[in-house]
Amino acid sequence: MSWVEQVESLLYDGESVQEQFPIGAGGVVVTSHRLLAFTPDREGPNYRQVDRPNVEGTEIRTVGEFGFLQQAVKALVVGAVLLAAGMTVSIEGMVEGVSLEGGGTASAVGIGGMLGLLQSVLDLLAQLDDLMRIFGALALAFGGVVLGVYLWSRERLLVVAVAGGDDIELPVPGDEDVVDRLQVALSRDGASTEAPAAPTDDP
């Protein structure tokens, strides 16, 4: 038997159940005083209670791992910039034909080694176009994979908004009318179901 079905053992004196909504392995119970949420199939506590004045509303919301979306956007932007730069800027054309090999003259004045190093740098720059295109394509592919992971992680949840605390998340029930019925139950005045106050003697 689930806790939704045996919720009476959790009630305060004078508290009564107004509506019960089994959802998956748990569910929600609206009492005259509180909203009781049972979420054994979610991370965190299996049970939370919220005083009804702190319940701000309910809705069905689609959520996902936002960190994956951030990484995907960054990778896609970097990849697009590198690929565009590699396709439009011709560094190879700028350095083509430039040769710093000074031959015997450079060796005679003792700068042959430095000119050889500068020539190696120019040769690397000539390949920079291809490197930007390669790394740009890799970044785009990585961003696409991470974006796919983000889309796969998205799920639709029944969310109970809690003032001053973390929202309560439950699986979306098969009957989505539960959301409207839950909202109606929460908006219903619970005072009429509370135990009447003890009479006082007139002075």
ChimeraX commands (.cxc) that place a marker at each C-alpha (Angstrom):
marker #1 position 0.00,0.00,0.00 radius 0.5
marker #1 position 1.41,3.42,-0.96 radius 0.5
marker #1 position 1.69,6.35,1.43 radius 0.5
marker #1 position -0.97,8.18,-0.56 radius 0.5
marker #1 position -3.43,5.47,0.46 radius 0.5
marker #1 position -2.39,5.45,4.12 radius 0.5
marker #1 position -1.89,9.20,4.52 radius 0.5
marker #1 position -4.22,9.32,7.55 radius 0.5
marker #1 position -1.31,8.22,9.74 radius 0.5
marker #1 position 0.50,11.48,8.88 radius 0.5
marker #1 position -2.35,13.87,9.64 radius 0.5
marker #1 position -2.37,16.33,12.51 radius 0.5
marker #1 position -5.21,16.42,15.03 radius 0.5
marker #1 position -8.13,18.18,13.39 radius 0.5
marker #1 position -6.66,17.80,9.89 radius 0.5
marker #1 position -8.64,16.02,7.19 radius 0.5
marker #1 position -7.99,14.79,3.64 radius 0.5
marker #1 position -9.67,16.76,0.86 radius 0.5
marker #1 position -8.25,15.18,-2.31 radius 0.5
marker #1 position -5.83,12.37,-3.16 radius 0.5
marker #1 position -3.96,12.16,-6.47 radius 0.5
marker #1 position -1.91,8.96,-6.97 radius 0.5
marker #1 position 0.87,9.64,-9.50 radius 0.5
marker #1 position 3.24,6.84,-10.45 radius 0.5
marker #1 position 4.81,5.33,-7.33 radius 0.5
marker #1 position 3.82,8.37,-5.26 radius 0.5
marker #1 position 1.34,11.18,-5.53 radius 0.5
marker #1 position -0.10,14.28,-3.92 radius 0.5
marker #1 position -2.57,14.65,-1.09 radius 0.5
marker #1 position -4.34,17.92,-0.35 radius 0.5
marker #1 position -5.52,18.25,3.22 radius 0.5
marker #1 position -7.34,21.00,5.05 radius 0.5
marker #1 position -3.95,22.38,6.16 radius 0.5
marker #1 position -1.19,21.13,3.88 radius 0.5
marker #1 position -0.09,19.67,0.57 radius 0.5
marker #1 position 1.69,16.35,1.05 radius 0.5
marker #1 position 3.86,15.13,-1.84 radius 0.5
marker #1 position 5.27,11.60,-2.11 radius 0.5
marker #1 position 8.10,11.31,-4.66 radius 0.5
marker #1 position 9.89,7.95,-4.18 radius 0.5
marker #1 position 10.86,7.84,-7.87 radius 0.5
marker #1 position 12.60,11.25,-7.82 radius 0.5
marker #1 position 15.94,12.35,-6.38 radius 0.5
marker #1 position 15.92,13.81,-2.88 radius 0.5
marker #1 position 13.44,13.18,-0.06 radius 0.5
marker #1 position 10.61,10.70,-0.63 radius 0.5
marker #1 position 8.15,12.95,1.18 radius 0.5
marker #1 position 7.63,16.70,1.45 radius 0.5
marker #1 position 4.94,18.75,3.14 radius 0.5
marker #1 position 4.01,22.35,2.39 radius 0.5
marker #1 position 1.54,24.54,4.25 radius 0.5
marker #1 position -1.19,25.47,1.81 radius 0.5
marker #1 position -0.53,29.24,1.97 radius 0.5
marker #1 position 2.98,28.52,0.63 radius 0.5
marker #1 position 1.71,26.64,-2.44 radius 0.5
marker #1 position 1.79,29.15,-5.30 radius 0.5
marker #1 position 0.37,26.94,-8.04 radius 0.5
marker #1 position 0.86,23.89,-10.23 radius 0.5
marker #1 position 1.85,23.47,-13.86 radius 0.5
marker #1 position 3.28,21.00,-16.34 radius 0.5
marker #1 position 6.81,22.08,-17.22 radius 0.5
marker #1 position 9.45,20.68,-19.56 radius 0.5
marker #1 position 12.87,20.65,-17.89 radius 0.5
marker #1 position 16.34,19.41,-18.83 radius 0.5
marker #1 position 19.98,19.54,-17.75 radius 0.5
marker #1 position 20.71,23.21,-18.45 radius 0.5
marker #1 position 24.48,22.66,-18.15 radius 0.5
marker #1 position 24.40,20.52,-21.30 radius 0.5
marker #1 position 22.63,23.30,-23.20 radius 0.5
marker #1 position 25.24,25.85,-22.12 radius 0.5
marker #1 position 28.12,23.62,-23.22 radius 0.5
marker #1 position 26.41,22.89,-26.54 radius 0.5
marker #1 position 25.86,26.58,-27.31 radius 0.5
marker #1 position 29.49,27.43,-26.47 radius 0.5
marker #1 position 30.86,24.61,-28.64 radius 0.5
marker #1 position 28.58,25.51,-31.56 radius 0.5
marker #1 position 29.54,29.20,-31.42 radius 0.5
marker #1 position 33.29,28.43,-31.24 radius 0.5
marker #1 position 32.98,25.88,-34.03 radius 0.5
marker #1 position 31.07,28.29,-36.28 radius 0.5
marker #1 position 33.60,31.08,-35.70 radius 0.5
marker #1 position 36.61,28.85,-36.40 radius 0.5
marker #1 position 35.01,27.32,-39.47 radius 0.5
marker #1 position 33.99,30.73,-40.85 radius 0.5
marker #1 position 37.46,32.15,-40.21 radius 0.5
marker #1 position 39.11,29.16,-41.85 radius 0.5
marker #1 position 36.90,29.52,-44.91 radius 0.5
marker #1 position 37.19,33.30,-45.36 radius 0.5
marker #1 position 40.67,34.29,-44.14 radius 0.5
marker #1 position 43.46,33.00,-46.39 radius 0.5
marker #1 position 46.56,33.08,-44.21 radius 0.5
marker #1 position 48.25,30.63,-46.55 radius 0.5
marker #1 position 47.89,33.15,-49.38 radius 0.5
marker #1 position 49.46,35.89,-47.25 radius 0.5
marker #1 position 52.63,33.94,-46.51 radius 0.5
marker #1 position 52.83,32.11,-49.82 radius 0.5
marker #1 position 56.09,32.88,-51.63 radius 0.5
marker #1 position 57.71,34.39,-48.53 radius 0.5
marker #1 position 61.09,32.76,-47.93 radius 0.5
marker #1 position 63.56,33.70,-45.22 radius 0.5
marker #1 position 66.21,31.23,-46.19 radius 0.5
marker #1 position 69.21,33.48,-46.50 radius 0.5
marker #1 position 71.65,30.83,-47.69 radius 0.5
marker #1 position 75.34,31.54,-47.25 radius 0.5
marker #1 position 74.90,35.25,-46.61 radius 0.5
marker #1 position 72.71,34.67,-43.56 radius 0.5
marker #1 position 75.13,32.09,-42.21 radius 0.5
marker #1 position 78.00,34.49,-42.68 radius 0.5
marker #1 position 76.43,37.14,-40.48 radius 0.5
marker #1 position 75.28,34.58,-37.86 radius 0.5
marker #1 position 71.47,34.84,-38.25 radius 0.5
marker #1 position 70.88,31.69,-40.23 radius 0.5
marker #1 position 69.40,29.85,-37.22 radius 0.5
marker #1 position 66.97,32.69,-36.41 radius 0.5
marker #1 position 65.81,32.94,-40.02 radius 0.5
marker #1 position 65.25,29.17,-40.07 radius 0.5
marker #1 position 63.06,29.45,-36.97 radius 0.5
marker #1 position 61.02,32.28,-38.51 radius 0.5
marker #1 position 60.60,30.25,-41.69 radius 0.5
marker #1 position 59.21,27.34,-39.60 radius 0.5
marker #1 position 56.70,29.74,-38.01 radius 0.5
marker #1 position 55.61,30.94,-41.47 radius 0.5
marker #1 position 55.17,27.33,-42.59 radius 0.5
marker #1 position 52.92,26.68,-39.58 radius 0.5
marker #1 position 50.90,29.81,-40.31 radius 0.5
marker #1 position 50.37,28.58,-43.84 radius 0.5
marker #1 position 48.58,25.56,-42.34 radius 0.5
marker #1 position 46.47,27.64,-39.93 radius 0.5
marker #1 position 43.53,27.79,-42.37 radius 0.5
marker #1 position 43.27,24.02,-42.45 radius 0.5
marker #1 position 43.66,23.76,-38.66 radius 0.5
marker #1 position 40.86,26.27,-38.06 radius 0.5
marker #1 position 38.57,24.36,-40.39 radius 0.5
marker #1 position 39.43,21.03,-38.74 radius 0.5
marker #1 position 38.97,22.25,-35.17 radius 0.5
marker #1 position 35.86,24.20,-36.16 radius 0.5
marker #1 position 34.27,21.07,-37.58 radius 0.5
marker #1 position 35.23,19.09,-34.47 radius 0.5
marker #1 position 33.72,21.75,-32.20 radius 0.5
marker #1 position 30.49,21.73,-34.22 radius 0.5
marker #1 position 30.31,17.95,-34.02 radius 0.5
marker #1 position 30.92,18.05,-30.24 radius 0.5
marker #1 position 28.27,20.75,-29.81 radius 0.5
marker #1 position 25.79,18.66,-31.80 radius 0.5
marker #1 position 26.40,15.62,-29.60 radius 0.5
marker #1 position 26.01,17.61,-26.37 radius 0.5
marker #1 position 22.85,19.25,-27.72 radius 0.5
marker #1 position 21.47,15.79,-28.43 radius 0.5
marker #1 position 22.24,14.75,-24.84 radius 0.5
marker #1 position 20.41,17.83,-23.58 radius 0.5
marker #1 position 17.34,17.07,-25.71 radius 0.5
marker #1 position 17.41,13.46,-24.50 radius 0.5
marker #1 position 17.55,14.63,-20.85 radius 0.5
marker #1 position 14.45,16.81,-21.18 radius 0.5
marker #1 position 11.30,15.53,-19.50 radius 0.5
marker #1 position 7.82,16.80,-18.72 radius 0.5
marker #1 position 7.06,17.16,-15.03 radius 0.5
marker #1 position 4.17,18.18,-12.84 radius 0.5
marker #1 position 5.65,21.03,-10.81 radius 0.5
marker #1 position 4.21,22.41,-7.58 radius 0.5
marker #1 position 5.59,25.93,-7.03 radius 0.5
marker #1 position 6.54,26.53,-3.38 radius 0.5
marker #1 position 7.04,30.03,-1.98 radius 0.5
marker #1 position 10.40,30.34,-0.22 radius 0.5
marker #1 position 11.49,26.79,-1.04 radius 0.5
marker #1 position 12.39,24.35,-3.78 radius 0.5
marker #1 position 9.59,23.42,-6.14 radius 0.5
marker #1 position 8.20,19.89,-5.93 radius 0.5
marker #1 position 8.58,17.82,-9.10 radius 0.5
marker #1 position 6.52,14.75,-9.96 radius 0.5
marker #1 position 6.11,12.70,-13.14 radius 0.5
marker #1 position 3.36,13.94,-15.41 radius 0.5
marker #1 position 0.25,11.82,-14.68 radius 0.5
marker #1 position -1.37,9.89,-17.49 radius 0.5
marker #1 position -4.49,12.00,-17.03 radius 0.5
marker #1 position -3.29,15.59,-17.38 radius 0.5
marker #1 position -6.64,16.80,-16.03 radius 0.5
marker #1 position -5.10,16.01,-12.66 radius 0.5
marker #1 position -3.31,19.36,-12.86 radius 0.5
marker #1 position -6.58,21.28,-13.07 radius 0.5
marker #1 position -8.24,19.17,-10.37 radius 0.5
marker #1 position -5.22,19.66,-8.11 radius 0.5
marker #1 position -5.38,23.41,-8.62 radius 0.5
marker #1 position -9.08,23.40,-7.79 radius 0.5
marker #1 position -8.44,21.39,-4.64 radius 0.5
marker #1 position -5.76,23.84,-3.55 radius 0.5
marker #1 position -7.97,26.86,-4.17 radius 0.5
marker #1 position -10.84,25.34,-2.20 radius 0.5
marker #1 position -11.28,26.80,1.27 radius 0.5
marker #1 position -9.97,24.28,3.76 radius 0.5
marker #1 position -11.36,26.07,6.80 radius 0.5
marker #1 position -14.74,24.36,6.51 radius 0.5
marker #1 position -13.12,20.96,7.07 radius 0.5
marker #1 position -11.14,21.95,10.12 radius 0.5
marker #1 position -12.24,20.90,13.56 radius 0.5
marker #1 position -14.43,23.56,15.18 radius 0.5
marker #1 position -12.85,25.62,17.91 radius 0.5
marker #1 position -13.74,24.71,21.48 radius 0.5
marker #1 position -16.51,26.92,22.87 radius 0.5
marker #1 position -15.55,29.42,25.53 radius 0.5
marker #1 position -17.64,30.43,28.51 radius 0.5
marker #1 position -18.92,33.99,28.49 radius 0.5
marker #1 position -17.54,36.04,31.35 radius 0.5
marker link #1:1,2 radius 0.2
marker link #1:2,3 radius 0.2
marker link #1:3,4 radius 0.2
marker link #1:4,5 radius 0.2
marker link #1:5,6 radius 0.2
marker link #1:6,7 radius 0.2
marker link #1:7,8 radius 0.2
marker link #1:8,9 radius 0.2
marker link #1:9,10 radius 0.2
marker link #1:10,11 radius 0.2
marker link #1:11,12 radius 0.2
marker link #1:12,13 radius 0.2
marker link #1:13,14 radius 0.2
marker link #1:14,15 radius 0.2
marker link #1:15,16 radius 0.2
marker link #1:16,17 radius 0.2
marker link #1:17,18 radius 0.2
marker link #1:18,19 radius 0.2
marker link #1:19,20 radius 0.2
marker link #1:20,21 radius 0.2
marker link #1:21,22 radius 0.2
marker link #1:22,23 radius 0.2
marker link #1:23,24 radius 0.2
marker link #1:24,25 radius 0.2
marker link #1:25,26 radius 0.2
marker link #1:26,27 radius 0.2
marker link #1:27,28 radius 0.2
marker link #1:28,29 radius 0.2
marker link #1:29,30 radius 0.2
marker link #1:30,31 radius 0.2
marker link #1:31,32 radius 0.2
marker link #1:32,33 radius 0.2
marker link #1:33,34 radius 0.2
marker link #1:34,35 radius 0.2
marker link #1:35,36 radius 0.2
marker link #1:36,37 radius 0.2
marker link #1:37,38 radius 0.2
marker link #1:38,39 radius 0.2
marker link #1:39,40 radius 0.2
marker link #1:40,41 radius 0.2
marker link #1:41,42 radius 0.2
marker link #1:42,43 radius 0.2
marker link #1:43,44 radius 0.2
marker link #1:44,45 radius 0.2
marker link #1:45,46 radius 0.2
marker link #1:46,47 radius 0.2
marker link #1:47,48 radius 0.2
marker link #1:48,49 radius 0.2
marker link #1:49,50 radius 0.2
marker link #1:50,51 radius 0.2
marker link #1:51,52 radius 0.2
marker link #1:52,53 radius 0.2
marker link #1:53,54 radius 0.2
marker link #1:54,55 radius 0.2
marker link #1:55,56 radius 0.2
marker link #1:56,57 radius 0.2
marker link #1:57,58 radius 0.2
marker link #1:58,59 radius 0.2
marker link #1:59,60 radius 0.2
marker link #1:60,61 radius 0.2
marker link #1:61,62 radius 0.2
marker link #1:62,63 radius 0.2
marker link #1:63,64 radius 0.2
marker link #1:64,65 radius 0.2
marker link #1:65,66 radius 0.2
marker link #1:66,67 radius 0.2
marker link #1:67,68 radius 0.2
marker link #1:68,69 radius 0.2
marker link #1:69,70 radius 0.2
marker link #1:70,71 radius 0.2
marker link #1:71,72 radius 0.2
marker link #1:72,73 radius 0.2
marker link #1:73,74 radius 0.2
marker link #1:74,75 radius 0.2
marker link #1:75,76 radius 0.2
marker link #1:76,77 radius 0.2
marker link #1:77,78 radius 0.2
marker link #1:78,79 radius 0.2
marker link #1:79,80 radius 0.2
marker link #1:80,81 radius 0.2
marker link #1:81,82 radius 0.2
marker link #1:82,83 radius 0.2
marker link #1:83,84 radius 0.2
marker link #1:84,85 radius 0.2
marker link #1:85,86 radius 0.2
marker link #1:86,87 radius 0.2
marker link #1:87,88 radius 0.2
marker link #1:88,89 radius 0.2
marker link #1:89,90 radius 0.2
marker link #1:90,91 radius 0.2
marker link #1:91,92 radius 0.2
marker link #1:92,93 radius 0.2
marker link #1:93,94 radius 0.2
marker link #1:94,95 radius 0.2
marker link #1:95,96 radius 0.2
marker link #1:96,97 radius 0.2
marker link #1:97,98 radius 0.2
marker link #1:98,99 radius 0.2
marker link #1:99,100 radius 0.2
marker link #1:100,101 radius 0.2
marker link #1:101,102 radius 0.2
marker link #1:102,103 radius 0.2
marker link #1:103,104 radius 0.2
marker link #1:104,105 radius 0.2
marker link #1:105,106 radius 0.2
marker link #1:106,107 radius 0.2
marker link #1:107,108 radius 0.2
marker link #1:108,109 radius 0.2
marker link #1:109,110 radius 0.2
marker link #1:110,111 radius 0.2
marker link #1:111,112 radius 0.2
marker link #1:112,113 radius 0.2
marker link #1:113,114 radius 0.2
marker link #1:114,115 radius 0.2
marker link #1:115,116 radius 0.2
marker link #1:116,117 radius 0.2
marker link #1:117,118 radius 0.2
marker link #1:118,119 radius 0.2
marker link #1:119,120 radius 0.2
marker link #1:120,121 radius 0.2
marker link #1:121,122 radius 0.2
marker link #1:122,123 radius 0.2
marker link #1:123,124 radius 0.2
marker link #1:124,125 radius 0.2
marker link #1:125,126 radius 0.2
marker link #1:126,127 radius 0.2
marker link #1:127,128 radius 0.2
marker link #1:128,129 radius 0.2
marker link #1:129,130 radius 0.2
marker link #1:130,131 radius 0.2
marker link #1:131,132 radius 0.2
marker link #1:132,133 radius 0.2
marker link #1:133,134 radius 0.2
marker link #1:134,135 radius 0.2
marker link #1:135,136 radius 0.2
marker link #1:136,137 radius 0.2
marker link #1:137,138 radius 0.2
marker link #1:138,139 radius 0.2
marker link #1:139,140 radius 0.2
marker link #1:140,141 radius 0.2
marker link #1:141,142 radius 0.2
marker link #1:142,143 radius 0.2
marker link #1:143,144 radius 0.2
marker link #1:144,145 radius 0.2
marker link #1:145,146 radius 0.2
marker link #1:146,147 radius 0.2
marker link #1:147,148 radius 0.2
marker link #1:148,149 radius 0.2
marker link #1:149,150 radius 0.2
marker link #1:150,151 radius 0.2
marker link #1:151,152 radius 0.2
marker link #1:152,153 radius 0.2
marker link #1:153,154 radius 0.2
marker link #1:154,155 radius 0.2
marker link #1:155,156 radius 0.2
marker link #1:156,157 radius 0.2
marker link #1:157,158 radius 0.2
marker link #1:158,159 radius 0.2
marker link #1:159,160 radius 0.2
marker link #1:160,161 radius 0.2
marker link #1:161,162 radius 0.2
marker link #1:162,163 radius 0.2
marker link #1:163,164 radius 0.2
marker link #1:164,165 radius 0.2
marker link #1:165,166 radius 0.2
marker link #1:166,167 radius 0.2
marker link #1:167,168 radius 0.2
marker link #1:168,169 radius 0.2
marker link #1:169,170 radius 0.2
marker link #1:170,171 radius 0.2
marker link #1:171,172 radius 0.2
marker link #1:172,173 radius 0.2
marker link #1:173,174 radius 0.2
marker link #1:174,175 radius 0.2
marker link #1:175,176 radius 0.2
marker link #1:176,177 radius 0.2
marker link #1:177,178 radius 0.2
marker link #1:178,179 radius 0.2
marker link #1:179,180 radius 0.2
marker link #1:180,181 radius 0.2
marker link #1:181,182 radius 0.2
marker link #1:182,183 radius 0.2
marker link #1:183,184 radius 0.2
marker link #1:184,185 radius 0.2
marker link #1:185,186 radius 0.2
marker link #1:186,187 radius 0.2
marker link #1:187,188 radius 0.2
marker link #1:188,189 radius 0.2
marker link #1:189,190 radius 0.2
marker link #1:190,191 radius 0.2
marker link #1:191,192 radius 0.2
marker link #1:192,193 radius 0.2
marker link #1:193,194 radius 0.2
marker link #1:194,195 radius 0.2
marker link #1:195,196 radius 0.2
marker link #1:196,197 radius 0.2
marker link #1:197,198 radius 0.2
marker link #1:198,199 radius 0.2
marker link #1:199,200 radius 0.2
marker link #1:200,201 radius 0.2
marker link #1:201,202 radius 0.2
marker link #1:202,203 radius 0.2
view
